[in-house]
Amino acid sequence: MDAAVWGAELAIGESPGRVYIVEPTGPIEDDPNLTDKKFPGNPTKSYRFRDPLLVTGELTDWEGHNPDVLQAMKDNVERLKQLGIEAIDD
């Protein structure tokens, strides 16, 4: 759930982030940005999908991070961007 909240809080745009409940419609694979590079195995349960996802619901009662923690993460993402470090590793 924490990863979903980070995704919602760091999403691009002015609208509030959203957290959806989804089901894969095809094969799934571990996210190479996290699995074995940062965390052995896949304790974050972070995945990639090539096929569409079926949205089965939305969580509306999630709680965001402390504003100071969120700003520190945004600052770090911006710092990495300025260094030319891409977030996506295909």
Secondary structure, DSSP 4 states (H G I P E B T S, - for coil): -HHHHHHHHH-SSSSPP-EEEEEESS-EEE-TTTBTTTBSS-TT--EEESS-EEEEEEE----PPPHHHHHHHHHHHHHHHHTT--S---
